[in-house]
Amino acid sequence: MASLKDMRVRIASTKATQKITKAMQMVAASKLRRAQTAAEAARPYAERMDAVITNIAAAAAGSGSAPALLKGTGSDKVHLLLVCTGERGLSGAFNSSIVRLARERALALMNQGKEVKFFCVGRKGYEQLRRQFERQIVGNVELRSVKVLGFKNAEDIAKKIVAMFDAGEFDVCTLFYSRFKSVIAQVPTAQQIIPLELAEAPDSATAVYDYEPAEDEILSSLLPRNLAVQIFRALLENNASFYGAQMSAMDNATRNAGDMIRKQTLIYNRTRQAMITKELIEIISGAEAI
């Protein structure tokens, strides 16, 4: 059995850990509001961008000169998985859920005889994926030094992806991230971005429009920007999801630390009382013997 001193040290250590988890919970809560606002503000723009491209692509249907980012290479032999995760841990299952979804997709594609490559955005995703797919990781971007995510960060990643596509290094690219739903709910999401999967064209797309310049030329400049927009949206969604998951995880950790402190204190008090009782019995027994 541990001594009273060891128990006191253990209780003090648990209390110190509880202070840290409580502080991290408060920091995550303070950053969550801004991250959630940014993620929600990016959704309408990204959705509207999809609608615009859908309308233009519907008008350009049947054109043999459509950009490769829209029509693809005509093959799906090589898949690039763009996996966006966090730079830090202590956020519950946030990072592992995204990696799990990407890993399942990779294994399914490999079972079909496809070649799979990974491009990691975020340190945690890279650390988990390299254990199993180290040779298949072709790129890694860390944003740990970035205090405020900007469109430039997503644009730089998009340029690297487009350059790899133009070089013929892959045929299909799928983006993996966690969509923010609430503080306690983040949804791992897979979205194909090359070739772009178009939503069903609305009724307005059947109207006749004259485009200047031509549809193909508009798409050639619009599709790379849309790629950056979708990646930027994923980064913002991830950022909000990370703080939501971390806030929830640290709240649970704080509660668990409180439960441990109560149990350890109870054991300490019982042990201390038993030792005092034992000493009193020894003193009384000695006195009676005299």
C-alpha positions as CSV (number, residue, x, y, z in Angstrom):
1,M,0.0,0.0,0.0
2,A,1.2,3.5,-0.9
3,S,2.4,5.7,2.0
4,L,0.5,8.9,3.0
5,K,3.2,11.0,1.4
6,D,2.8,9.1,-1.9
7,M,-0.9,9.7,-1.8
8,R,-0.5,13.4,-1.1
9,V,1.9,13.7,-4.0
10,R,-0.5,11.8,-6.3
11,I,-3.4,14.1,-5.2
12,A,-1.3,17.2,-5.8
13,S,-0.3,15.9,-9.2
14,T,-3.9,15.3,-10.2
15,K,-4.9,18.7,-9.1
16,A,-2.1,20.3,-11.2
17,T,-3.3,18.3,-14.2
18,Q,-6.9,19.4,-13.6
19,K,-5.7,23.1,-13.6
20,I,-4.0,22.5,-17.0
21,T,-7.0,20.8,-18.6
22,K,-9.4,23.5,-17.3
23,A,-7.1,26.2,-18.7
24,M,-7.0,24.5,-22.1
25,Q,-10.8,24.2,-22.1
26,M,-11.1,27.9,-21.5
27,V,-8.6,28.7,-24.2
28,A,-10.4,26.5,-26.7
29,A,-13.7,28.0,-25.8
30,S,-12.4,31.5,-26.4
31,K,-11.0,30.6,-29.8
32,L,-14.0,28.5,-30.9
33,R,-16.3,31.4,-31.3
34,R,-14.1,33.1,-33.9
35,A,-13.2,29.9,-35.7
36,Q,-16.9,28.9,-35.9
37,T,-17.8,32.3,-37.3
38,A,-15.1,32.0,-39.9
39,A,-16.2,28.5,-40.9
40,E,-19.9,29.4,-41.2
41,A,-19.0,32.6,-43.2
42,A,-17.0,30.6,-45.7
43,R,-19.8,28.1,-46.5
44,P,-22.1,30.4,-48.6
45,Y,-19.2,31.6,-50.7
46,A,-18.0,28.0,-51.4
47,E,-21.6,26.8,-52.1
48,R,-22.2,29.8,-54.5
49,M,-18.9,29.1,-56.3
50,D,-20.2,25.5,-56.9
51,A,-23.4,26.9,-58.2
52,V,-21.7,29.3,-60.6
53,I,-19.3,26.5,-61.9
54,T,-22.3,24.1,-62.3
55,N,-24.1,26.7,-64.5
56,I,-21.1,27.4,-66.7
57,A,-20.3,23.7,-67.0
58,A,-23.9,23.0,-68.0
59,A,-23.6,25.6,-70.7
60,A,-20.2,24.1,-71.8
61,A,-21.5,20.5,-71.8
62,G,-20.4,18.5,-74.8
63,S,-17.4,20.8,-75.4
64,G,-14.3,18.8,-76.2
65,S,-12.0,21.6,-74.9
66,A,-13.3,21.6,-71.3
67,P,-10.5,22.1,-68.8
68,A,-8.9,18.9,-67.4
69,L,-9.7,20.0,-63.8
70,L,-13.4,19.5,-64.8
71,K,-13.4,16.6,-67.1
72,G,-10.4,14.7,-65.6
73,T,-7.7,12.7,-67.4
74,G,-10.1,10.0,-68.6
75,S,-8.6,7.5,-66.1
76,D,-8.8,6.8,-62.4
77,K,-5.8,4.6,-61.9
78,V,-3.9,7.0,-59.5
79,H,-5.7,8.6,-56.6
80,L,-4.4,11.4,-54.5
81,L,-5.9,11.7,-51.0
82,L,-5.5,15.3,-49.6
83,V,-5.8,14.7,-45.8
84,C,-6.3,17.8,-43.7
85,T,-5.9,17.4,-39.9
86,G,-4.8,19.5,-36.9
87,E,-1.3,20.5,-35.9
88,R,-1.9,19.6,-32.2
89,G,-3.5,16.8,-30.2
90,L,-5.4,16.7,-27.0
91,S,-8.6,16.9,-29.0
92,G,-10.3,13.6,-28.6
93,A,-10.9,11.6,-31.8
94,F,-10.8,14.7,-34.0
95,N,-7.6,13.8,-35.9
96,S,-7.9,10.0,-35.8
97,S,-11.5,10.1,-37.2
98,I,-10.2,12.0,-40.3
99,V,-7.3,9.7,-40.7
100,R,-9.5,6.6,-40.3
101,L,-11.8,7.8,-43.1
102,A,-8.8,8.4,-45.4
103,R,-7.2,5.0,-44.4
104,E,-10.4,3.2,-45.2
105,R,-10.7,4.9,-48.6
106,A,-7.1,4.1,-49.4
107,L,-7.4,0.4,-48.5
108,A,-10.6,0.1,-50.5
109,L,-8.9,1.7,-53.6
110,M,-5.8,-0.5,-53.2
111,N,-8.0,-3.6,-53.0
112,Q,-9.4,-2.5,-56.4
113,G,-5.9,-2.3,-57.9
114,K,-5.6,1.5,-57.8
115,E,-2.5,3.4,-56.9
116,V,-2.9,5.6,-53.9
117,K,-0.8,8.7,-52.9
118,F,-1.2,11.0,-49.8
119,F,-0.7,14.7,-49.5
120,C,-0.9,15.7,-45.8
121,V,-1.9,19.1,-44.4
122,G,-1.3,19.1,-40.7
123,R,1.3,17.4,-38.5
124,K,-1.0,14.9,-36.7
125,G,-2.3,13.4,-39.9
126,Y,1.2,13.0,-41.3
127,E,2.4,11.3,-38.1
128,Q,-0.4,8.8,-38.1
129,L,-0.4,8.0,-41.9
130,R,3.4,7.5,-42.2
131,R,3.2,4.5,-39.9
132,Q,1.4,2.6,-42.6
133,F,1.8,4.6,-45.8
134,E,5.2,6.4,-45.4
135,R,6.3,5.5,-49.0
136,Q,3.0,6.8,-50.5
137,I,3.1,10.2,-48.9
138,V,4.2,12.6,-51.6
139,G,3.7,15.9,-49.8
140,N,3.3,17.5,-46.4
141,V,2.4,21.0,-45.3
142,E,2.4,22.1,-41.7
143,L,0.6,25.2,-40.6
144,R,1.7,25.2,-37.0
145,S,3.3,28.6,-37.3
146,V,0.2,30.2,-38.8
147,K,-1.7,32.1,-36.2
148,V,-4.6,33.1,-38.4
149,L,-5.6,31.0,-41.4
150,G,-5.8,33.0,-44.6
151,F,-6.8,32.3,-48.2
152,K,-3.1,32.5,-49.1
153,N,-2.4,29.3,-47.1
154,A,-5.1,27.4,-49.1
155,E,-4.0,29.0,-52.4
156,D,-0.4,27.8,-51.9
157,I,-1.6,24.2,-51.3
158,A,-4.0,24.4,-54.3
159,K,-1.1,25.5,-56.5
160,K,0.9,22.4,-55.5
161,I,-2.0,20.1,-56.1
162,V,-2.6,21.7,-59.6
163,A,1.1,21.4,-60.4
164,M,1.1,17.7,-59.5
165,F,-2.1,17.2,-61.6
166,D,-0.6,19.0,-64.6
167,A,2.5,16.8,-64.3
168,G,0.4,13.7,-64.6
169,E,1.1,12.5,-61.0
170,F,-2.5,11.5,-60.3
171,D,-5.9,11.2,-61.9
172,V,-8.4,11.8,-59.1
173,C,-8.0,13.9,-55.9
174,T,-10.2,13.6,-52.8
175,L,-10.2,16.1,-50.0
176,F,-10.6,14.8,-46.4
177,Y,-11.5,17.1,-43.5
178,S,-13.9,17.4,-40.6
179,R,-17.1,19.4,-41.1
180,F,-18.0,21.5,-38.0
181,K,-21.6,20.7,-36.8
182,S,-21.5,21.6,-33.1
183,V,-19.2,21.5,-30.1
184,I,-19.8,17.9,-29.6
185,A,-20.3,16.8,-33.2
186,Q,-17.7,17.0,-36.0
187,V,-18.4,15.0,-39.2
188,P,-15.4,13.5,-41.1
189,T,-16.0,14.3,-44.8
190,A,-14.6,13.2,-48.1
191,Q,-15.0,15.5,-51.1
192,Q,-13.7,14.8,-54.6
193,I,-12.2,18.0,-56.0
194,I,-10.4,16.7,-59.1
195,P,-12.1,16.1,-61.4
196,L,-14.7,18.3,-59.9
197,E,-18.0,16.6,-59.0
198,L,-20.8,18.9,-60.0
199,A,-24.1,19.2,-58.2
200,E,-27.3,18.8,-60.1
201,A,-27.8,21.9,-62.2
202,P,-30.8,24.1,-61.1
203,D,-33.7,24.9,-63.4
204,S,-32.1,28.3,-64.1
205,A,-29.2,26.5,-65.7
206,T,-31.4,25.6,-68.7
207,A,-31.8,29.3,-69.6
208,V,-29.7,30.5,-72.6
209,Y,-26.8,32.7,-71.7
210,D,-24.0,34.3,-73.8
211,Y,-20.7,34.2,-72.1
212,E,-17.8,36.5,-72.8
213,P,-15.2,35.2,-72.8
214,A,-16.2,31.6,-73.8
215,E,-17.2,29.1,-71.1
216,D,-14.0,27.1,-71.4
217,E,-11.9,30.1,-70.9
218,I,-13.9,31.2,-67.8
219,L,-13.6,27.7,-66.4
220,S,-9.9,27.6,-66.9
221,S,-9.4,30.5,-64.6
222,L,-12.3,29.7,-62.3
223,L,-11.6,26.1,-61.5
224,P,-8.1,26.6,-59.9
225,R,-9.6,29.3,-57.7
226,N,-12.5,27.1,-56.8
227,L,-10.0,24.4,-55.7
228,A,-8.3,27.0,-53.4
229,V,-11.7,28.0,-52.1
230,Q,-12.7,24.4,-51.3
231,I,-9.4,23.8,-49.5
232,F,-9.7,27.1,-47.6
233,R,-13.2,26.1,-46.5
234,A,-11.9,22.7,-45.4
235,L,-9.1,24.4,-43.3
236,L,-11.6,26.7,-41.6
237,E,-14.0,23.8,-40.9
238,N,-11.1,21.8,-39.5
239,N,-10.1,24.7,-37.3
240,A,-13.5,25.1,-35.8
241,S,-13.9,21.3,-35.4
242,F,-10.5,21.1,-33.6
243,Y,-11.4,23.7,-31.0
244,G,-14.8,22.2,-30.5
245,A,-13.3,18.7,-30.1
246,Q,-10.6,20.1,-27.8
247,M,-13.1,22.0,-25.6
248,S,-15.2,18.9,-25.2
249,A,-12.2,16.6,-24.5
250,M,-10.7,19.0,-22.0
251,D,-14.0,19.4,-20.2
252,N,-14.2,15.6,-19.9
253,A,-10.6,15.4,-18.7
254,T,-11.4,18.1,-16.1
255,R,-14.4,16.2,-14.8
256,N,-12.4,12.9,-14.7
257,A,-9.6,14.6,-12.8
258,G,-12.2,15.8,-10.3
259,D,-13.5,12.3,-9.8
260,M,-10.0,11.0,-9.3
261,I,-9.2,13.7,-6.8
262,R,-12.3,12.8,-4.8
263,K,-11.5,9.1,-4.8
264,Q,-7.9,9.6,-3.9
265,T,-8.8,12.0,-1.1
266,L,-11.3,9.4,0.3
267,I,-8.6,6.7,0.2
268,Y,-6.1,9.0,1.8
269,N,-8.5,10.0,4.6
270,R,-9.4,6.3,5.3
271,T,-5.8,5.2,5.3
272,R,-4.9,8.1,7.6
273,Q,-7.8,7.3,10.0
274,A,-6.8,3.6,10.0
275,M,-3.2,4.5,10.9
276,I,-4.3,6.9,13.7
277,T,-6.7,4.2,15.1
278,K,-3.9,1.6,15.0
279,E,-1.5,3.9,16.9
280,L,-4.2,4.7,19.5
281,I,-4.8,0.9,20.0
282,E,-1.1,0.3,20.4
283,I,-0.8,3.2,23.0
284,I,-3.9,1.9,25.0
285,S,-2.6,-1.7,24.9
286,G,0.8,-0.6,26.1
287,A,-0.8,1.4,28.9
288,E,-2.9,-1.5,30.0
289,A,0.0,-3.8,30.0
290,I,1.9,-1.6,32.5
